[in-house]
Amino acid sequence: MLSLIPKTEHGSVLRKVAVLLYSGQVEASLKKLRTHYIDLLYVYWWDYSASIPEVMLSLKDLVKSGKVLYLGISDTPAWIVAQANEYARQNALTPFAIYQGNWNVGKRDMERDIIPMCRANGMSVAAWGFLGQGKFKSPDELKDQTYWRDGVPPTEAELAVSQVLQEAADELGEGIRPANDMLNTPDKWQGADGLDALKIVLTETQIQKLNNATPSAWGFPFDLFGRDPHYLPGGKPESYGMKSVSWNLCSLALSLLITM
């Protein structure tokens, strides 16, 4: 089923929700889309001006009316989404079903908190900027390009990612952007040819090179205690930290036994 996802203007979250509810923006969108309901409605750009209960209770009316089936949220800290979904569950409201955020092979901040939060809450993930916003290209393409989105050329990290992607593409006999060609072609037959991009499988060595090109700074407490493998593939507890905790617990237990 095709998801219909209209966007509202940036500004106060509370104001946007109020506009949706009281000025008939949803009704106007439905009329333009020539349908009776919206599959997925995103809350964009959380600006901290409205409380979690205000937002979730306002969205409830849209879902209850049958005009919106599912709720999504974009560009919002993980702790807010987790609290919002917990509030929804505790009050028989509709939780957010999908999170949209900036993720690609060169920008992986979402892997720190957001993706584990989505896994724990049963949420889907929709990435924007997953092709580097036009900056993941071969060296020749980058050299000839004169226009950049927002006027910002590729960073050294993005250039390093492009180089590794080009090396992998050469090894696989593919172009560096087959997915980009697939997603941006208006011709359905060209799109069908582009589906071959889904058959590309990177080797462990190629994946490791990409990881090395964009090392993640996990920060505290992940650098000390590691990452939960249940919610982040490739994550693992930090053995030194775990051994230290285990040793301290054993020492405490031994001390208690001695004093008894």
One Martini backbone bead per residue (centre of mass of N, CA, C, O) as a GRO file, in nm:
protein
  260
    1MET     BB    1   0.098   0.035   0.021
    2LEU     BB    2   0.058   0.366  -0.011
    3SER     BB    3   0.205   0.625   0.150
    4LEU     BB    4   0.063   0.914   0.303
    5ILE     BB    5   0.288   1.210   0.364
    6PRO     BB    6   0.226   1.487   0.500
    7LYS     BB    7   0.349   1.815   0.556
    8THR     BB    8   0.442   2.051   0.786
    9GLU     BB    9   0.531   2.324   0.918
   10HIS     BB   10   0.746   2.486   1.080
   11GLY     BB   11   0.745   2.481   1.441
   12SER     BB   12   0.529   2.442   1.663
   13VAL     BB   13   0.396   2.160   1.769
   14LEU     BB   14   0.134   2.264   1.889
   15ARG     BB   15   0.055   2.436   1.644
   16LYS     BB   16   0.044   2.208   1.437
   17VAL     BB   17  -0.171   2.041   1.576
   18ALA     BB   18  -0.385   2.264   1.584
   19VAL     BB   19  -0.405   2.296   1.282
   20LEU     BB   20  -0.494   2.007   1.219
   21LEU     BB   21  -0.755   2.021   1.400
   22TYR     BB   22  -0.886   2.338   1.349
   23SER     BB   23  -0.817   2.422   1.024
   24GLY     BB   24  -0.830   2.165   0.821
   25GLN     BB   25  -0.565   2.028   0.705
   26VAL     BB   26  -0.646   1.738   0.678
   27GLU     BB   27  -0.889   1.782   0.495
   28ALA     BB   28  -0.723   1.916   0.270
   29SER     BB   29  -0.537   1.675   0.217
   30LEU     BB   30  -0.757   1.471   0.146
   31LYS     BB   31  -0.866   1.625  -0.095
   32LYS     BB   32  -0.602   1.629  -0.262
   33LEU     BB   33  -0.569   1.302  -0.239
   34ARG     BB   34  -0.839   1.155  -0.269
   35THR     BB   35  -0.919   1.075   0.038
   36HIS     BB   36  -1.008   0.952   0.383
   37TYR     BB   37  -0.701   0.884   0.457
   38ILE     BB   38  -0.400   0.851   0.652
   39ASP     BB   39  -0.152   0.639   0.700
   40LEU     BB   40   0.090   0.863   0.766
   41LEU     BB   41   0.183   1.074   1.046
   42TYR     BB   42   0.407   1.331   1.105
   43VAL     BB   43   0.626   1.452   1.351
   44TYR     BB   44   0.801   1.752   1.328
   45TRP     BB   45   1.027   1.917   1.486
   46TRP     BB   46   1.118   1.926   1.788
   47ASP     BB   47   1.087   2.230   2.021
   48TYR     BB   48   0.986   2.217   2.337
   49SER     BB   49   0.684   2.368   2.363
   50ALA     BB   50   0.559   2.084   2.425
   51SER     BB   51   0.414   1.838   2.573
   52ILE     BB   52   0.363   1.509   2.560
   53PRO     BB   53   0.058   1.499   2.634
   54GLU     BB   54  -0.039   1.713   2.432
   55VAL     BB   55   0.043   1.565   2.175
   56MET     BB   56  -0.091   1.282   2.217
   57LEU     BB   57  -0.384   1.386   2.264
   58SER     BB   58  -0.412   1.529   1.990
   59LEU     BB   59  -0.354   1.278   1.807
   60LYS     BB   60  -0.589   1.101   1.900
   61ASP     BB   61  -0.819   1.245   1.741
   62LEU     BB   62  -0.719   1.165   1.459
   63VAL     BB   63  -0.738   0.859   1.500
   64LYS     BB   64  -1.034   0.837   1.605
   65SER     BB   65  -1.156   0.958   1.329
   66GLY     BB   66  -0.988   0.796   1.083
   67LYS     BB   67  -0.772   0.996   0.933
   68VAL     BB   68  -0.554   0.828   1.101
   69LEU     BB   69  -0.353   0.538   1.144
   70TYR     BB   70  -0.050   0.646   1.174
   71LEU     BB   71   0.248   0.725   1.364
   72GLY     BB   72   0.514   0.964   1.337
   73ILE     BB   73   0.871   1.052   1.384
   74SER     BB   74   1.107   1.337   1.367
   75ASP     BB   75   1.388   1.462   1.482
   76THR     BB   76   1.415   1.311   1.781
   77PRO     BB   77   1.480   1.233   2.077
   78ALA     BB   78   1.476   0.931   2.230
   79TRP     BB   79   1.350   1.005   2.511
   80ILE     BB   80   1.089   1.126   2.397
   81VAL     BB   81   0.980   0.881   2.243
   82ALA     BB   82   0.976   0.686   2.481
   83GLN     BB   83   0.781   0.855   2.655
   84ALA     BB   84   0.549   0.876   2.452
   85ASN     BB   85   0.496   0.567   2.425
   86GLU     BB   86   0.445   0.516   2.725
   87TYR     BB   87   0.208   0.709   2.751
   88ALA     BB   88   0.032   0.568   2.542
   89ARG     BB   89   0.016   0.289   2.682
   90GLN     BB   90  -0.098   0.397   2.965
   91ASN     BB   91  -0.352   0.563   2.784
   92ALA     BB   92  -0.465   0.432   2.521
   93LEU     BB   93  -0.279   0.516   2.286
   94THR     BB   94  -0.103   0.615   2.003
   95PRO     BB   95   0.187   0.524   1.892
   96PHE     BB   96   0.482   0.529   1.754
   97ALA     BB   97   0.589   0.343   1.449
   98ILE     BB   98   0.803   0.566   1.338
   99TYR     BB   99   1.139   0.667   1.245
  100GLN     BB  100   1.295   0.974   1.133
  101GLY     BB  101   1.639   0.994   1.006
  102ASN     BB  102   1.982   1.062   0.995
  103TRP     BB  103   2.122   0.811   0.772
  104ASN     BB  104   2.451   0.670   0.706
  105VAL     BB  105   2.764   0.551   0.649
  106GLY     BB  106   2.873   0.854   0.758
  107LYS     BB  107   2.601   0.872   0.956
  108ARG     BB  108   2.567   0.702   1.290
  109ASP     BB  109   2.415   0.823   1.546
  110MET     BB  110   2.151   0.642   1.563
  111GLU     BB  111   2.304   0.387   1.692
  112ARG     BB  112   2.321   0.474   1.988
  113ASP     BB  113   1.985   0.528   2.060
  114ILE     BB  114   1.757   0.511   1.842
  115ILE     BB  115   1.762   0.219   1.734
  116PRO     BB  116   1.731   0.075   2.006
  117MET     BB  117   1.461   0.215   2.069
  118CYS     BB  118   1.307   0.099   1.828
  119ARG     BB  119   1.340  -0.199   1.900
  120ALA     BB  120   1.210  -0.181   2.188
  121ASN     BB  121   0.931  -0.043   2.042
  122GLY     BB  122   0.865  -0.156   1.750
  123MET     BB  123   1.009   0.029   1.537
  124SER     BB  124   1.056   0.189   1.259
  125VAL     BB  125   1.296   0.291   0.996
  126ALA     BB  126   1.360   0.616   0.840
  127ALA     BB  127   1.583   0.734   0.612
  128TRP     BB  128   1.768   1.029   0.571
  129GLY     BB  129   2.042   1.075   0.372
  130PHE     BB  130   2.145   0.777   0.268
  131LEU     BB  131   2.322   0.918   0.009
  132GLY     BB  132   2.464   1.188   0.119
  133GLN     BB  133   2.333   1.419  -0.043
  134GLY     BB  134   2.533   1.376  -0.310
  135LYS     BB  135   2.842   1.285  -0.178
  136PHE     BB  136   2.838   0.987  -0.299
  137LYS     BB  137   3.113   0.969  -0.509
  138SER     BB  138   3.320   0.973  -0.738
  139PRO     BB  139   3.607   1.138  -0.792
  140ASP     BB  140   3.521   1.251  -1.071
  141GLU     BB  141   3.245   1.367  -0.986
  142LEU     BB  142   3.353   1.555  -0.762
  143LYS     BB  143   3.545   1.725  -0.943
  144ASP     BB  144   3.298   1.831  -1.143
  145GLN     BB  145   3.150   1.952  -0.914
  146THR     BB  146   2.977   2.281  -0.827
  147TYR     BB  147   2.723   2.177  -0.670
  148TRP     BB  148   2.575   2.214  -0.339
  149ARG     BB  149   2.407   2.139  -0.082
  150ASP     BB  150   2.396   2.432   0.091
  151GLY     BB  151   2.705   2.488  -0.003
  152VAL     BB  152   2.833   2.200   0.095
  153PRO     BB  153   3.094   2.027   0.087
  154PRO     BB  154   3.273   1.769   0.134
  155THR     BB  155   3.412   1.598   0.367
  156GLU     BB  156   3.664   1.402   0.464
  157ALA     BB  157   3.477   1.169   0.549
  158GLU     BB  158   3.311   1.158   0.282
  159LEU     BB  159   3.554   1.101   0.099
  160ALA     BB  160   3.632   0.835   0.234
  161VAL     BB  161   3.369   0.688   0.172
  162SER     BB  162   3.376   0.716  -0.136
  163GLN     BB  163   3.637   0.555  -0.175
  164VAL     BB  164   3.533   0.286  -0.056
  165LEU     BB  165   3.290   0.258  -0.244
  166GLN     BB  166   3.455   0.250  -0.505
  167GLU     BB  167   3.616  -0.003  -0.438
  168ALA     BB  168   3.370  -0.188  -0.407
  169ALA     BB  169   3.253  -0.138  -0.691
  170ASP     BB  170   3.496  -0.249  -0.847
  171GLU     BB  171   3.486  -0.538  -0.723
  172LEU     BB  172   3.167  -0.578  -0.813
  173GLY     BB  173   3.092  -0.420  -1.085
  174GLU     BB  174   2.979  -0.140  -0.982
  175GLY     BB  175   2.824   0.128  -0.900
  176ILE     BB  176   2.805   0.372  -0.649
  177ARG     BB  177   2.471   0.446  -0.741
  178PRO     BB  178   2.228   0.236  -0.793
  179ALA     BB  179   2.008   0.332  -0.594
  180ASN     BB  180   1.979   0.619  -0.702
  181ASP     BB  181   1.880   0.537  -0.983
  182MET     BB  182   1.630   0.383  -0.884
  183LEU     BB  183   1.486   0.626  -0.717
  184ASN     BB  184   1.512   0.861  -0.972
  185THR     BB  185   1.341   0.713  -1.177
  186PRO     BB  186   1.056   0.745  -1.401
  187ASP     BB  187   1.114   0.463  -1.514
  188LYS     BB  188   1.000   0.146  -1.462
  189TRP     BB  189   1.220  -0.014  -1.617
  190GLN     BB  190   1.464   0.112  -1.484
  191GLY     BB  191   1.375   0.031  -1.201
  192ALA     BB  192   1.388  -0.274  -1.250
  193ASP     BB  193   1.691  -0.279  -1.306
  194GLY     BB  194   1.768  -0.151  -1.022
  195LEU     BB  195   1.695  -0.407  -0.843
  196ASP     BB  196   1.981  -0.536  -0.859
  197ALA     BB  197   2.097  -0.383  -0.611
  198LEU     BB  198   1.975  -0.594  -0.398
  199LYS     BB  199   2.209  -0.819  -0.471
  200ILE     BB  200   2.414  -0.677  -0.314
  201VAL     BB  201   2.713  -0.806  -0.143
  202LEU     BB  202   2.908  -0.754   0.115
  203THR     BB  203   3.193  -0.796   0.254
  204GLU     BB  204   3.361  -0.804   0.545
  205THR     BB  205   3.590  -0.623   0.446
  206GLN     BB  206   3.416  -0.390   0.335
  207ILE     BB  207   3.270  -0.328   0.599
  208GLN     BB  208   3.526  -0.263   0.762
  209LYS     BB  209   3.617  -0.023   0.588
  210LEU     BB  210   3.367   0.149   0.645
  211ASN     BB  211   3.401   0.157   0.952
  212ASN     BB  212   3.689   0.289   0.941
  213ALA     BB  213   3.594   0.553   0.785
  214THR     BB  214   3.350   0.565   1.031
  215PRO     BB  215   3.406   0.622   1.327
  216SER     BB  216   3.253   0.571   1.634
  217ALA     BB  217   3.137   0.789   1.897
  218TRP     BB  218   2.980   0.673   2.168
  219GLY     BB  219   3.041   0.719   2.450
  220PHE     BB  220   2.885   0.777   2.733
  221PRO     BB  221   2.863   0.444   2.852
  222PHE     BB  222   2.970   0.270   2.606
  223ASP     BB  223   3.284   0.280   2.643
  224LEU     BB  224   3.261   0.117   2.920
  225PHE     BB  225   3.001  -0.113   2.871
  226GLY     BB  226   2.890  -0.100   2.599
  227ARG     BB  227   2.665  -0.290   2.386
  228ASP     BB  228   2.356  -0.410   2.301
  229PRO     BB  229   2.298  -0.695   2.106
  230HIS     BB  230   1.976  -0.695   2.104
  231TYR     BB  231   1.964  -0.374   1.968
  232LEU     BB  232   2.271  -0.402   1.831
  233PRO     BB  233   2.433  -0.501   1.585
  234GLY     BB  234   2.763  -0.573   1.711
  235GLY     BB  235   2.719  -0.559   1.991
  236LYS     BB  236   2.901  -0.536   2.313
  237PRO     BB  237   3.022  -0.602   2.596
  238GLU     BB  238   3.250  -0.485   2.823
  239SER     BB  239   3.466  -0.689   2.978
  240TYR     BB  240   3.613  -0.508   3.178
  241GLY     BB  241   3.365  -0.385   3.309
  242MET     BB  242   3.230  -0.653   3.388
  243LYS     BB  243   3.463  -0.762   3.562
  244SER     BB  244   3.465  -0.530   3.763
  245VAL     BB  245   3.178  -0.570   3.864
  246SER     BB  246   3.204  -0.867   3.944
  247TRP     BB  247   3.437  -0.826   4.145
  248ASN     BB  248   3.288  -0.631   4.333
  249LEU     BB  249   3.058  -0.825   4.405
  250CYS     BB  250   3.236  -1.050   4.521
  251SER     BB  251   3.367  -0.877   4.740
  252LEU     BB  252   3.105  -0.806   4.884
  253ALA     BB  253   3.012  -1.096   4.947
  254LEU     BB  254   3.265  -1.176   5.109
  255SER     BB  255   3.237  -0.959   5.327
  256LEU     BB  256   2.961  -1.055   5.434
  257LEU     BB  257   3.053  -1.341   5.518
  258ILE     BB  258   3.271  -1.255   5.722
  259THR     BB  259   3.065  -1.078   5.909
  260MET     BB  260   2.862  -1.327   5.989
   0.00000   0.00000   0.00000
